[in-house]
Structure formats: C-alpha cells, structure tokens
Amino acid sequence: MLAYIARRLLQIIPLLIALSLIIFFIIQLPPGDYVSIRVLQLKLSGTEVSEAEIYRLTSMFNLDKAPSTSLPK
C-alpha cells in the first residue's frame, strides 16, 4: 500500500508541472490586458467608451500601478 501511494505521489509531479505550463501559456496567449480587450469588444459592439471609463476600469483592476517585486505584508 505504501508503494502505491509513493508511486502515485511521484506520478503527480509531472502532471502538476504540465498543468502549470499549459495554464500559464493559455493566460499569456491573448494580446494586451483585460481593459484593452474589453474596450475593443465594446467598440465593436457599437458602444462608445469614454476616456474616463477606460481610466476607471484600469484603476479598478490595478493596471495603472507598476508591478511590485515583493509580496504584500
């Protein structure tokens, strides 16, 4: 029984690495950030998007801030 559990634990390591890589590449595939894609969708549907609305969305998703290299405390 212990050998079975050890074998299954060793099998899960490559699976987790593969899943992490797949998820990372899927997230990185779309060009731009969420706000630019959303604004483009709204414009294509005929909705006018003001600069104030773009700024509001950008600040709502914290895309107006530089990425920090340290973890929050």
PQR file with spaces between the fields and no chain letter, atoms N, CA, C, O and H, PARSE charges and radii, in Angstrom:
ATOM       1  N    MET     1       0.820   -1.199    0.000 -0.4000 1.5000
ATOM       2  CA   MET     1       0.000    0.000    0.000 -0.0000 2.0000
ATOM       3  C    MET     1       0.865    1.264    0.000  0.5500 1.7000
ATOM       4  O    MET     1       0.561    2.237   -0.690 -0.5500 1.4000
ATOM       5  N    LEU     2       1.937    1.234    0.778 -0.4000 1.5000
ATOM       6  CA   LEU     2       2.833    2.381    0.850 -0.0000 2.0000
ATOM       7  C    LEU     2       3.528    2.612   -0.491  0.5500 1.7000
ATOM       8  O    LEU     2       3.762    3.754   -0.884 -0.5500 1.4000
ATOM       9  H    LEU     2       2.184    0.443    1.339  0.4000 1.0000
ATOM      10  N    ALA     3       3.855    1.530   -1.188 -0.4000 1.5000
ATOM      11  CA   ALA     3       4.488    1.659   -2.507 -0.0000 2.0000
ATOM      12  C    ALA     3       3.515    2.291   -3.501  0.5500 1.7000
ATOM      13  O    ALA     3       3.920    3.095   -4.341 -0.5500 1.4000
ATOM      14  H    ALA     3       3.665    0.601   -0.869  0.4000 1.0000
ATOM      15  N    TYR     4       2.263    1.939   -3.410 -0.4000 1.5000
ATOM      16  CA   TYR     4       1.246    2.509   -4.302 -0.0000 2.0000
ATOM      17  C    TYR     4       1.114    4.014   -4.081  0.5500 1.7000
ATOM      18  O    TYR     4       1.052    4.780   -5.042 -0.5500 1.4000
ATOM      19  H    TYR     4       1.934    1.286   -2.728  0.4000 1.0000
ATOM      20  N    ILE     5       1.072    4.434   -2.829 -0.4000 1.5000
ATOM      21  CA   ILE     5       0.950    5.859   -2.503 -0.0000 2.0000
ATOM      22  C    ILE     5       2.188    6.613   -2.982  0.5500 1.7000
ATOM      23  O    ILE     5       2.066    7.708   -3.530 -0.5500 1.4000
ATOM      24  H    ILE     5       1.123    3.812   -2.048  0.4000 1.0000
ATOM      25  N    ALA     6       3.371    6.048   -2.786 -0.4000 1.5000
ATOM      26  CA   ALA     6       4.604    6.694   -3.231 -0.0000 2.0000
ATOM      27  C    ALA     6       4.621    6.818   -4.752  0.5500 1.7000
ATOM      28  O    ALA     6       5.017    7.854   -5.286 -0.5500 1.4000
ATOM      29  H    ALA     6       3.471    5.158   -2.341  0.4000 1.0000
ATOM      30  N    ARG     7       4.196    5.768   -5.450 -0.4000 1.5000
ATOM      31  CA   ARG     7       4.162    5.803   -6.911 -0.0000 2.0000
ATOM      32  C    ARG     7       3.191    6.872   -7.405  0.5500 1.7000
ATOM      33  O    ARG     7       3.497    7.609   -8.342 -0.5500 1.4000
ATOM      34  H    ARG     7       3.875    4.926   -5.016  0.4000 1.0000
ATOM      35  N    ARG     8       2.036    6.953   -6.781 -0.4000 1.5000
ATOM      36  CA   ARG     8       1.044    7.970   -7.179 -0.0000 2.0000
ATOM      37  C    ARG     8       1.549    9.379   -6.894  0.5500 1.7000
ATOM      38  O    ARG     8       1.306   10.285   -7.692 -0.5500 1.4000
ATOM      39  H    ARG     8       1.788    6.354   -6.019  0.4000 1.0000
ATOM      40  N    LEU     9       2.236    9.587   -5.794 -0.4000 1.5000
ATOM      41  CA   LEU     9       2.796   10.897   -5.479 -0.0000 2.0000
ATOM      42  C    LEU     9       3.877   11.284   -6.489  0.5500 1.7000
ATOM      43  O    LEU     9       3.986   12.454   -6.857 -0.5500 1.4000
ATOM      44  H    LEU     9       2.433    8.851   -5.146  0.4000 1.0000
ATOM      45  N    LEU    10       4.674   10.316   -6.940 -0.4000 1.5000
ATOM      46  CA   LEU    10       5.691   10.601   -7.948 -0.0000 2.0000
ATOM      47  C    LEU    10       5.058   10.867   -9.313  0.5500 1.7000
ATOM      48  O    LEU    10       5.617   11.618  -10.113 -0.5500 1.4000
ATOM      49  H    LEU    10       4.585    9.366   -6.642  0.4000 1.0000
ATOM      50  N    GLN    11       3.924   10.274   -9.586 -0.4000 1.5000
ATOM      51  CA   GLN    11       3.242   10.498  -10.857 -0.0000 2.0000
ATOM      52  C    GLN    11       2.585   11.872  -10.915  0.5500 1.7000
ATOM      53  O    GLN    11       2.399   12.420  -12.001 -0.5500 1.4000
ATOM      54  H    GLN    11       3.470    9.664   -8.936  0.4000 1.0000
ATOM      55  N    ILE    12       2.236   12.427   -9.776 -0.4000 1.5000
ATOM      56  CA   ILE    12       1.539   13.701   -9.769 -0.0000 2.0000
ATOM      57  C    ILE    12       2.488   14.873  -10.052  0.5500 1.7000
ATOM      58  O    ILE    12       2.035   15.929  -10.495 -0.5500 1.4000
ATOM      59  H    ILE    12       2.388   11.982   -8.894  0.4000 1.0000
ATOM      60  N    ILE    13       3.778   14.711   -9.808 -0.4000 1.5000
ATOM      61  CA   ILE    13       4.737   15.801  -10.029 -0.0000 2.0000
ATOM      62  C    ILE    13       4.777   16.233  -11.494  0.5500 1.7000
ATOM      63  O    ILE    13       4.614   17.423  -11.764 -0.5500 1.4000
ATOM      64  H    ILE    13       4.146   13.853   -9.447  0.4000 1.0000
ATOM      65  N    PRO    14       4.987   15.321  -12.463 -0.5600 1.5000
ATOM      66  CA   PRO    14       4.972   15.771  -13.870  0.2800 2.0000
ATOM      67  C    PRO    14       3.609   16.317  -14.297  0.5500 1.7000
ATOM      68  O    PRO    14       3.535   17.225  -15.125 -0.5500 1.4000
ATOM      69  N    LEU    15       2.545   15.772  -13.740 -0.4000 1.5000
ATOM      70  CA   LEU    15       1.210   16.256  -14.066 -0.0000 2.0000
ATOM      71  C    LEU    15       1.039   17.708  -13.624  0.5500 1.7000
ATOM      72  O    LEU    15       0.516   18.524  -14.383 -0.5500 1.4000
ATOM      73  H    LEU    15       2.606   15.035  -13.067  0.4000 1.0000
ATOM      74  N    LEU    16       1.466   18.037  -12.424 -0.4000 1.5000
ATOM      75  CA   LEU    16       1.356   19.410  -11.931 -0.0000 2.0000
ATOM      76  C    LEU    16       2.218   20.371  -12.740  0.5500 1.7000
ATOM      77  O    LEU    16       1.807   21.499  -13.009 -0.5500 1.4000
ATOM      78  H    LEU    16       1.891   17.374  -11.808  0.4000 1.0000
ATOM      79  N    ILE    17       3.410   19.928  -13.127 -0.4000 1.5000
ATOM      80  CA   ILE    17       4.277   20.780  -13.954 -0.0000 2.0000
ATOM      81  C    ILE    17       3.629   21.031  -15.306  0.5500 1.7000
ATOM      82  O    ILE    17       3.603   22.165  -15.784 -0.5500 1.4000
ATOM      83  H    ILE    17       3.743   19.011  -12.908  0.4000 1.0000
ATOM      84  N    ALA    18       3.100   19.969  -15.932 -0.4000 1.5000
ATOM      85  CA   ALA    18       2.460   20.116  -17.241 -0.0000 2.0000
ATOM      86  C    ALA    18       1.233   21.024  -17.154  0.5500 1.7000
ATOM      87  O    ALA    18       1.048   21.891  -18.008 -0.5500 1.4000
ATOM      88  H    ALA    18       3.120   19.047  -15.544  0.4000 1.0000
ATOM      89  N    LEU    19       0.408   20.839  -16.151 -0.4000 1.5000
ATOM      90  CA   LEU    19      -0.774   21.682  -15.990 -0.0000 2.0000
ATOM      91  C    LEU    19      -0.392   23.138  -15.745  0.5500 1.7000
ATOM      92  O    LEU    19      -1.037   24.045  -16.272 -0.5500 1.4000
ATOM      93  H    LEU    19       0.558   20.135  -15.457  0.4000 1.0000
ATOM      94  N    SER    20       0.646   23.367  -14.955 -0.4000 1.5000
ATOM      95  CA   SER    20       1.095   24.741  -14.699 -0.0000 2.0000
ATOM      96  C    SER    20       1.554   25.414  -15.988  0.5500 1.7000
ATOM      97  O    SER    20       1.228   26.576  -16.232 -0.5500 1.4000
ATOM      98  H    SER    20       1.170   22.631  -14.527  0.4000 1.0000
ATOM      99  N    LEU    21       2.301   24.698  -16.806 -0.4000 1.5000
ATOM     100  CA   LEU    21       2.758   25.261  -18.079 -0.0000 2.0000
ATOM     101  C    LEU    21       1.608   25.539  -19.026  0.5500 1.7000
ATOM     102  O    LEU    21       1.575   26.588  -19.670 -0.5500 1.4000
ATOM     103  H    LEU    21       2.565   23.754  -16.608  0.4000 1.0000
ATOM     104  N    ILE    22       0.668   24.619  -19.121 -0.4000 1.5000
ATOM     105  CA   ILE    22      -0.486   24.812  -20.007 -0.0000 2.0000
ATOM     106  C    ILE    22      -1.298   26.020  -19.572  0.5500 1.7000
ATOM     107  O    ILE    22      -1.672   26.843  -20.407 -0.5500 1.4000
ATOM     108  H    ILE    22       0.694   23.767  -18.598  0.4000 1.0000
ATOM     109  N    ILE    23      -1.572   26.139  -18.297 -0.4000 1.5000
ATOM     110  CA   ILE    23      -2.369   27.258  -17.781 -0.0000 2.0000
ATOM     111  C    ILE    23      -1.617   28.578  -17.989  0.5500 1.7000
ATOM     112  O    ILE    23      -2.227   29.579  -18.367 -0.5500 1.4000
ATOM     113  H    ILE    23      -1.268   25.470  -17.618  0.4000 1.0000
ATOM     114  N    PHE    24      -0.313   28.592  -17.750 -0.4000 1.5000
ATOM     115  CA   PHE    24       0.477   29.799  -17.950 -0.0000 2.0000
ATOM     116  C    PHE    24       0.397   30.262  -19.399  0.5500 1.7000
ATOM     117  O    PHE    24       0.166   31.444  -19.654 -0.5500 1.4000
ATOM     118  H    PHE    24       0.183   27.779  -17.443  0.4000 1.0000
ATOM     119  N    PHE    25       0.583   29.360  -20.345 -0.4000 1.5000
ATOM     120  CA   PHE    25       0.565   29.754  -21.751 -0.0000 2.0000
ATOM     121  C    PHE    25      -0.825   30.174  -22.215  0.5500 1.7000
ATOM     122  O    PHE    25      -0.946   31.062  -23.059 -0.5500 1.4000
ATOM     123  H    PHE    25       0.770   28.400  -20.138  0.4000 1.0000
ATOM     124  N    ILE    26      -1.856   29.567  -21.691 -0.4000 1.5000
ATOM     125  CA   ILE    26      -3.218   29.983  -22.047 -0.0000 2.0000
ATOM     126  C    ILE    26      -3.491   31.400  -21.548  0.5500 1.7000
ATOM     127  O    ILE    26      -4.129   32.192  -22.241 -0.5500 1.4000
ATOM     128  H    ILE    26      -1.758   28.846  -21.005  0.4000 1.0000
ATOM     129  N    ILE    27      -3.016   31.716  -20.359 -0.4000 1.5000
ATOM     130  CA   ILE    27      -3.215   33.060  -19.808 -0.0000 2.0000
ATOM     131  C    ILE    27      -2.414   34.084  -20.601  0.5500 1.7000
ATOM     132  O    ILE    27      -2.881   35.207  -20.791 -0.5500 1.4000
ATOM     133  H    ILE    27      -2.498   31.073  -19.795  0.4000 1.0000
ATOM     134  N    GLN    28      -1.223   33.729  -21.066 -0.4000 1.5000
ATOM     135  CA   GLN    28      -0.356   34.668  -21.761 -0.0000 2.0000
ATOM     136  C    GLN    28      -0.686   34.827  -23.242  0.5500 1.7000
ATOM     137  O    GLN    28      -0.192   35.760  -23.875 -0.5500 1.4000
ATOM     138  H    GLN    28      -0.843   32.817  -20.911  0.4000 1.0000
ATOM     139  N    LEU    29      -1.509   33.942  -23.818 -0.4000 1.5000
ATOM     140  CA   LEU    29      -1.801   33.988  -25.246 -0.0000 2.0000
ATOM     141  C    LEU    29      -2.529   35.237  -25.717  0.5500 1.7000
ATOM     142  O    LEU    29      -2.110   35.815  -26.720 -0.5500 1.4000
ATOM     143  H    LEU    29      -1.911   33.184  -23.305  0.4000 1.0000
ATOM     144  N    PRO    30      -3.594   35.693  -25.058 -0.5600 1.5000
ATOM     145  CA   PRO    30      -4.306   36.861  -25.576  0.2800 2.0000
ATOM     146  C    PRO    30      -3.430   38.113  -25.524  0.5500 1.7000
ATOM     147  O    PRO    30      -2.732   38.342  -24.536 -0.5500 1.4000
ATOM     148  N    PRO    31      -3.467   38.925  -26.587 -0.5600 1.5000
ATOM     149  CA   PRO    31      -2.657   40.145  -26.571  0.2800 2.0000
ATOM     150  C    PRO    31      -3.278   41.210  -25.674  0.5500 1.7000
ATOM     151  O    PRO    31      -4.499   41.286  -25.540 -0.5500 1.4000
ATOM     152  N    GLY    32      -2.439   42.020  -25.070 -0.4000 1.5000
ATOM     153  CA   GLY    32      -2.927   43.131  -24.257 -0.0000 2.0000
ATOM     154  C    GLY    32      -3.423   42.689  -22.895  0.5500 1.7000
ATOM     155  O    GLY    32      -3.264   41.537  -22.491 -0.5500 1.4000
ATOM     156  H    GLY    32      -1.446   41.958  -25.180  0.4000 1.0000
ATOM     157  N    ASP    33      -4.031   43.644  -22.198 -0.4000 1.5000
ATOM     158  CA   ASP    33      -4.590   43.348  -20.888 -0.0000 2.0000
ATOM     159  C    ASP    33      -6.117   43.296  -20.990  0.5500 1.7000
ATOM     160  O    ASP    33      -6.692   43.501  -22.059 -0.5500 1.4000
ATOM     161  H    ASP    33      -4.160   44.580  -22.526  0.4000 1.0000
ATOM     162  N    TYR    34      -6.746   43.021  -19.866 -0.4000 1.5000
ATOM     163  CA   TYR    34      -8.197   42.846  -19.857 -0.0000 2.0000
ATOM     164  C    TYR    34      -8.924   44.108  -20.315  0.5500 1.7000
ATOM     165  O    TYR    34      -9.899   44.023  -21.062 -0.5500 1.4000
ATOM     166  H    TYR    34      -6.279   42.855  -18.998  0.4000 1.0000
ATOM     167  N    VAL    35      -8.463   45.264  -19.878 -0.4000 1.5000
ATOM     168  CA   VAL    35      -9.161   46.515  -20.191 -0.0000 2.0000
ATOM     169  C    VAL    35      -9.113   46.807  -21.692  0.5500 1.7000
ATOM     170  O    VAL    35     -10.128   47.185  -22.276 -0.5500 1.4000
ATOM     171  H    VAL    35      -7.671   45.333  -19.272  0.4000 1.0000
ATOM     172  N    SER    36      -7.961   46.639  -22.314 -0.4000 1.5000
ATOM     173  CA   SER    36      -7.874   46.928  -23.748 -0.0000 2.0000
ATOM     174  C    SER    36      -8.743   45.975  -24.560  0.5500 1.7000
ATOM     175  O    SER    36      -9.349   46.385  -25.550 -0.5500 1.4000
ATOM     176  H    SER    36      -7.136   46.331  -21.839  0.4000 1.0000
ATOM     177  N    ILE    37      -8.809   44.724  -24.159 -0.4000 1.5000
ATOM     178  CA   ILE    37      -9.669   43.756  -24.854 -0.0000 2.0000
ATOM     179  C    ILE    37     -11.138   44.110  -24.638  0.5500 1.7000
ATOM     180  O    ILE    37     -11.935   44.036  -25.572 -0.5500 1.4000
ATOM     181  H    ILE    37      -8.317   44.391  -23.355  0.4000 1.0000
ATOM     182  N    ARG    38     -11.497   44.489  -23.430 -0.4000 1.5000
ATOM     183  CA   ARG    38     -12.890   44.846  -23.120 -0.0000 2.0000
ATOM     184  C    ARG    38     -13.311   46.107  -23.877  0.5500 1.7000
ATOM     185  O    ARG    38     -14.425   46.180  -24.395 -0.5500 1.4000
ATOM     186  H    ARG    38     -10.849   44.549  -22.670  0.4000 1.0000
ATOM     187  N    VAL    39     -12.426   47.092  -23.941 -0.4000 1.5000
ATOM     188  CA   VAL    39     -12.732   48.324  -24.669 -0.0000 2.0000
ATOM     189  C    VAL    39     -12.931   48.015  -26.153  0.5500 1.7000
ATOM     190  O    VAL    39     -13.846   48.549  -26.780 -0.5500 1.4000
ATOM     191  H    VAL    39     -11.521   47.034  -23.520  0.4000 1.0000
ATOM     192  N    LEU    40     -12.086   47.162  -26.711 -0.4000 1.5000
ATOM     193  CA   LEU    40     -12.225   46.772  -28.110 -0.0000 2.0000
ATOM     194  C    LEU    40     -13.556   46.059  -28.355  0.5500 1.7000
ATOM     195  O    LEU    40     -14.217   46.309  -29.363 -0.5500 1.4000
ATOM     196  H    LEU    40     -11.343   46.728  -26.202  0.4000 1.0000
ATOM     197  N    GLN    41     -13.950   45.173  -27.437 -0.4000 1.5000
ATOM     198  CA   GLN    41     -15.235   44.482  -27.570 -0.0000 2.0000
ATOM     199  C    GLN    41     -16.392   45.476  -27.534  0.5500 1.7000
ATOM     200  O    GLN    41     -17.330   45.367  -28.324 -0.5500 1.4000
ATOM     201  H    GLN    41     -13.413   44.971  -26.618  0.4000 1.0000
ATOM     202  N    LEU    42     -16.329   46.431  -26.631 -0.4000 1.5000
ATOM     203  CA   LEU    42     -17.393   47.421  -26.531 -0.0000 2.0000
ATOM     204  C    LEU    42     -17.469   48.284  -27.788  0.5500 1.7000
ATOM     205  O    LEU    42     -18.561   48.588  -28.267 -0.5500 1.4000
ATOM     206  H    LEU    42     -15.567   46.519  -25.989  0.4000 1.0000
ATOM     207  N    LYS    43     -16.319   48.679  -28.321 -0.4000 1.5000
ATOM     208  CA   LYS    43     -16.307   49.499  -29.532 -0.0000 2.0000
ATOM     209  C    LYS    43     -16.840   48.713  -30.727  0.5500 1.7000
ATOM     210  O    LYS    43     -17.545   49.268  -31.570 -0.5500 1.4000
ATOM     211  H    LYS    43     -15.431   48.432  -27.932  0.4000 1.0000
ATOM     212  N    LEU    44     -16.506   47.420  -30.805 -0.4000 1.5000
ATOM     213  CA   LEU    44     -17.002   46.606  -31.912 -0.0000 2.0000
ATOM     214  C    LEU    44     -18.507   46.383  -31.825  0.5500 1.7000
ATOM     215  O    LEU    44     -19.164   46.184  -32.848 -0.5500 1.4000
ATOM     216  H    LEU    44     -15.933   46.969  -30.121  0.4000 1.0000
ATOM     217  N    SER    45     -19.055   46.415  -30.622 -0.4000 1.5000
ATOM     218  CA   SER    45     -20.498   46.242  -30.466 -0.0000 2.0000
ATOM     219  C    SER    45     -21.250   47.554  -30.659  0.5500 1.7000
ATOM     220  O    SER    45     -22.480   47.579  -30.619 -0.5500 1.4000
ATOM     221  H    SER    45     -18.522   46.576  -29.791  0.4000 1.0000
ATOM     222  N    GLY    46     -20.512   48.648  -30.871 -0.4000 1.5000
ATOM     223  CA   GLY    46     -21.147   49.932  -31.129 -0.0000 2.0000
ATOM     224  C    GLY    46     -21.287   50.819  -29.916  0.5500 1.7000
ATOM     225  O    GLY    46     -21.886   51.890  -30.011 -0.5500 1.4000
ATOM     226  H    GLY    46     -19.512   48.628  -30.904  0.4000 1.0000
ATOM     227  N    THR    47     -20.764   50.416  -28.793 -0.4000 1.5000
ATOM     228  CA   THR    47     -20.847   51.208  -27.568 -0.0000 2.0000
ATOM     229  C    THR    47     -19.673   52.172  -27.510  0.5500 1.7000
ATOM     230  O    THR    47     -18.524   51.774  -27.703 -0.5500 1.4000
ATOM     231  H    THR    47     -20.278   49.546  -28.716  0.4000 1.0000
ATOM     232  N    GLU    48     -19.961   53.427  -27.247 -0.4000 1.5000
ATOM     233  CA   GLU    48     -18.906   54.430  -27.087 -0.0000 2.0000
ATOM     234  C    GLU    48     -18.285   54.281  -25.698  0.5500 1.7000
ATOM     235  O    GLU    48     -18.994   54.125  -24.704 -0.5500 1.4000
ATOM     236  H    GLU    48     -20.894   53.750  -27.090  0.4000 1.0000
ATOM     237  N    VAL    49     -16.974   54.330  -25.645 -0.4000 1.5000
ATOM     238  CA   VAL    49     -16.261   54.214  -24.381 -0.0000 2.0000
ATOM     239  C    VAL    49     -15.458   55.485  -24.181  0.5500 1.7000
ATOM     240  O    VAL    49     -14.605   55.827  -25.000 -0.5500 1.4000
ATOM     241  H    VAL    49     -16.398   54.456  -26.452  0.4000 1.0000
ATOM     242  N    SER    50     -15.734   56.184  -23.087 -0.4000 1.5000
ATOM     243  CA   SER    50     -15.034   57.440  -22.820 -0.0000 2.0000
ATOM     244  C    SER    50     -13.674   57.164  -22.171  0.5500 1.7000
ATOM     245  O    SER    50     -13.422   56.074  -21.656 -0.5500 1.4000
ATOM     246  H    SER    50     -16.427   55.906  -22.422  0.4000 1.0000
ATOM     247  N    GLU    51     -12.819   58.166  -22.208 -0.4000 1.5000
ATOM     248  CA   GLU    51     -11.512   58.064  -21.568 -0.0000 2.0000
ATOM     249  C    GLU    51     -11.663   57.868  -20.063  0.5500 1.7000
ATOM     250  O    GLU    51     -10.870   57.161  -19.440 -0.5500 1.4000
ATOM     251  H    GLU    51     -13.024   59.051  -22.626  0.4000 1.0000
ATOM     252  N    ALA    52     -12.687   58.498  -19.484 -0.4000 1.5000
ATOM     253  CA   ALA    52     -12.930   58.350  -18.044 -0.0000 2.0000
ATOM     254  C    ALA    52     -13.294   56.908  -17.702  0.5500 1.7000
ATOM     255  O    ALA    52     -12.865   56.389  -16.672 -0.5500 1.4000
ATOM     256  H    ALA    52     -13.330   59.072  -19.990  0.4000 1.0000
ATOM     257  N    GLU    53     -14.072   56.268  -18.548 -0.4000 1.5000
ATOM     258  CA   GLU    53     -14.447   54.873  -18.320 -0.0000 2.0000
ATOM     259  C    GLU    53     -13.231   53.958  -18.447  0.5500 1.7000
ATOM     260  O    GLU    53     -13.075   53.013  -17.674 -0.5500 1.4000
ATOM     261  H    GLU    53     -14.421   56.690  -19.384  0.4000 1.0000
ATOM     262  N    ILE    54     -12.375   54.242  -19.423 -0.4000 1.5000
ATOM     263  CA   ILE    54     -11.152   53.446  -19.587 -0.0000 2.0000
ATOM     264  C    ILE    54     -10.262   53.613  -18.356  0.5500 1.7000
ATOM     265  O    ILE    54      -9.714   52.635  -17.848 -0.5500 1.4000
ATOM     266  H    ILE    54     -12.502   55.010  -20.052  0.4000 1.0000
ATOM     267  N    TYR    55     -10.118   54.844  -17.879 -0.4000 1.5000
ATOM     268  CA   TYR    55      -9.311   55.091  -16.682 -0.0000 2.0000
ATOM     269  C    TYR    55      -9.919   54.396  -15.465  0.5500 1.7000
ATOM     270  O    TYR    55      -9.193   53.839  -14.641 -0.5500 1.4000
ATOM     271  H    TYR    55     -10.563   55.639  -18.292  0.4000 1.0000
ATOM     272  N    ARG    56     -11.246   54.427  -15.349 -0.4000 1.5000
ATOM     273  CA   ARG    56     -11.916   53.768  -14.216 -0.0000 2.0000
ATOM     274  C    ARG    56     -11.659   52.268  -14.229  0.5500 1.7000
ATOM     275  O    ARG    56     -11.350   51.680  -13.192 -0.5500 1.4000
ATOM     276  H    ARG    56     -11.836   54.879  -16.019  0.4000 1.0000
ATOM     277  N    LEU    57     -11.783   51.651  -15.390 -0.4000 1.5000
ATOM     278  CA   LEU    57     -11.533   50.210  -15.495 -0.0000 2.0000
ATOM     279  C    LEU    57     -10.074   49.879  -15.209  0.5500 1.7000
ATOM     280  O    LEU    57      -9.769   48.889  -14.544 -0.5500 1.4000
ATOM     281  H    LEU    57     -12.034   52.128  -16.233  0.4000 1.0000
ATOM     282  N    THR    58      -9.176   50.720  -15.720 -0.4000 1.5000
ATOM     283  CA   THR    58      -7.749   50.482  -15.490 -0.0000 2.0000
ATOM     284  C    THR    58      -7.412   50.553  -14.009  0.5500 1.7000
ATOM     285  O    THR    58      -6.674   49.710  -13.500 -0.5500 1.4000
ATOM     286  H    THR    58      -9.424   51.524  -16.260  0.4000 1.0000
ATOM     287  N    SER    59      -7.939   51.538  -13.323 -0.4000 1.5000
ATOM     288  CA   SER    59      -7.643   51.645  -11.893 -0.0000 2.0000
ATOM     289  C    SER    59      -8.409   50.604  -11.078  0.5500 1.7000
ATOM     290  O    SER    59      -7.936   50.180  -10.024 -0.5500 1.4000
ATOM     291  H    SER    59      -8.539   52.223  -13.737  0.4000 1.0000
ATOM     292  N    MET    60      -9.576   50.191  -11.546 -0.4000 1.5000
ATOM     293  CA   MET    60     -10.342   49.164  -10.831 -0.0000 2.0000
ATOM     294  C    MET    60      -9.592   47.831  -10.807  0.5500 1.7000
ATOM     295  O    MET    60      -9.638   47.107   -9.813 -0.5500 1.4000
ATOM     296  H    MET    60      -9.960   50.536  -12.403  0.4000 1.0000
ATOM     297  N    PHE    61      -8.905   47.512  -11.900 -0.4000 1.5000
ATOM     298  CA   PHE    61      -8.149   46.265  -11.977 -0.0000 2.0000
ATOM     299  C    PHE    61      -6.683   46.450  -11.612  0.5500 1.7000
ATOM     300  O    PHE    61      -5.873   45.546  -11.817 -0.5500 1.4000
ATOM     301  H    PHE    61      -8.868   48.101  -12.707  0.4000 1.0000
ATOM     302  N    ASN    62      -6.334   47.626  -11.068 -0.4000 1.5000
ATOM     303  CA   ASN    62      -4.969   47.948  -10.624 -0.0000 2.0000
ATOM     304  C    ASN    62      -3.944   47.799  -11.742  0.5500 1.7000
ATOM     305  O    ASN    62      -2.805   47.407  -11.491 -0.5500 1.4000
ATOM     306  H    ASN    62      -6.992   48.360  -10.902  0.4000 1.0000
ATOM     307  N    LEU    63      -4.339   48.106  -12.966 -0.4000 1.5000
ATOM     308  CA   LEU    63      -3.411   48.045  -14.090 -0.0000 2.0000
ATOM     309  C    LEU    63      -2.664   49.353  -14.276  0.5500 1.7000
ATOM     310  O    LEU    63      -1.798   49.454  -15.145 -0.5500 1.4000
ATOM     311  H    LEU    63      -5.265   48.424  -13.170  0.4000 1.0000
ATOM     312  N    ASP    64      -2.988   50.356  -13.472 -0.4000 1.5000
ATOM     313  CA   ASP    64      -2.310   51.636  -13.554 -0.0000 2.0000
ATOM     314  C    ASP    64      -1.103   51.702  -12.624  0.5500 1.7000
ATOM     315  O    ASP    64      -0.406   52.716  -12.586 -0.5500 1.4000
ATOM     316  H    ASP    64      -3.692   50.274  -12.766  0.4000 1.0000
ATOM     317  N    LYS    65      -0.851   50.635  -11.879 -0.4000 1.5000
ATOM     318  CA   LYS    65       0.242   50.594  -10.933 -0.0000 2.0000
ATOM     319  C    LYS    65       1.340   49.701  -11.481  0.5500 1.7000
ATOM     320  O    LYS    65       1.071   48.725  -12.182 -0.5500 1.4000
ATOM     321  H    LYS    65      -1.417   49.811  -11.910  0.4000 1.0000
ATOM     322  N    ALA    66       2.577   50.041  -11.158 -0.4000 1.5000
ATOM     323  CA   ALA    66       3.708   49.221  -11.580 -0.0000 2.0000
ATOM     324  C    ALA    66       3.679   47.920  -10.780  0.5500 1.7000
ATOM     325  O    ALA    66       3.325   47.917   -9.601 -0.5500 1.4000
ATOM     326  H    ALA    66       2.796   50.834  -10.589  0.4000 1.0000
ATOM     327  N    PRO    67       4.053   46.817  -11.427 -0.5600 1.5000
ATOM     328  CA   PRO    67       4.078   45.559  -10.680  0.2800 2.0000
ATOM     329  C    PRO    67       5.158   45.593   -9.607  0.5500 1.7000
ATOM     330  O    PRO    67       6.270   46.067   -9.840 -0.5500 1.4000
ATOM     331  N    SER    68       4.816   45.089   -8.442 -0.4000 1.5000
ATOM     332  CA   SER    68       5.789   45.097   -7.351 -0.0000 2.0000
ATOM     333  C    SER    68       6.565   43.787   -7.368  0.5500 1.7000
ATOM     334  O    SER    68       6.048   42.751   -7.787 -0.5500 1.4000
ATOM     335  H    SER    68       3.913   44.704   -8.253  0.4000 1.0000
ATOM     336  N    THR    69       7.784   43.845   -6.919 -0.4000 1.5000
ATOM     337  CA   THR    69       8.624   42.651   -6.898 -0.0000 2.0000
ATOM     338  C    THR    69       8.565   41.952   -5.551  0.5500 1.7000
ATOM     339  O    THR    69       9.046   40.827   -5.418 -0.5500 1.4000
ATOM     340  H    THR    69       8.204   44.687   -6.579  0.4000 1.0000
ATOM     341  N    SER    70       7.987   42.595   -4.560 -0.4000 1.5000
ATOM     342  CA   SER    70       7.888   41.970   -3.246 -0.0000 2.0000
ATOM     343  C    SER    70       6.426   41.633   -2.945  0.5500 1.7000
ATOM     344  O    SER    70       5.498   42.230   -3.490 -0.5500 1.4000
ATOM     345  H    SER    70       7.596   43.509   -4.669  0.4000 1.0000
ATOM     346  N    LEU    71       6.268   40.682   -2.081 -0.4000 1.5000
ATOM     347  CA   LEU    71       4.928   40.278   -1.681 -0.0000 2.0000
ATOM     348  C    LEU    71       4.362   41.270   -0.677  0.5500 1.7000
ATOM     349  O    LEU    71       5.107   41.842    0.119 -0.5500 1.4000
ATOM     350  H    LEU    71       7.022   40.197   -1.638  0.4000 1.0000
ATOM     351  N    PRO    72       3.035   41.482   -0.707 -0.5600 1.5000
ATOM     352  CA   PRO    72       2.443   42.396    0.277  0.2800 2.0000
ATOM     353  C    PRO    72       2.564   41.825    1.674  0.5500 1.7000
ATOM     354  O    PRO    72       2.578   40.611    1.875 -0.5500 1.4000
ATOM     355  N    LYS    73       2.649   42.723    2.624 -0.4000 1.5000
ATOM     356  CA   LYS    73       2.798   42.276    4.022 -0.0000 2.0000
ATOM     357  C    LYS    73       1.469   42.196    4.699  0.5500 1.7000
ATOM     358  O    LYS    73       1.396   41.839    5.875 -0.5500 1.4000
ATOM     359  H    LYS    73       2.638   43.710    2.461  0.4000 1.0000
